[in-house]
Amino acid sequence: MELLRALSSSPEGLSPGAAATRVRVAPSTVGNLVRAMSAARLVERVRPEHDQRTVVLNASKEALNLLEPVQSR
């Protein structure tokens, strides 16, 4: 949940390292979470046009819809 909150509050997306720092977990933990959350269509991995070697993580529309009721509290 914390990873989705971090991604939803960053419209430009976060690198996996920045996401790990933001939610205070190890980068390998973020990698495992992203794999599972990508399979569930909650996180999108995007390769920026300017640097195809990097990945930016974004919350999917499905994830944002799931977070909406929780964040409005």
RAHUNOR-V939821 format. One record per helix or strand of 2 or more residues. SS is the DSSP state (h for helix, s for strand). FROM is the first residue (numbers start at 0). TO is the last residue. If there is no record, write none. Layout:
# RAHUNOR-V939821
ss->(SS & SS)
from->(FROM & FROM)
to->(TO & TO)
This chain:
# RAHUNOR-V939821
ss->(h & h & h & s & s & h)
from->(1 & 15 & 26 & 42 & 55 & 60)
to->(7 & 22 & 38 & 45 & 58 & 70)
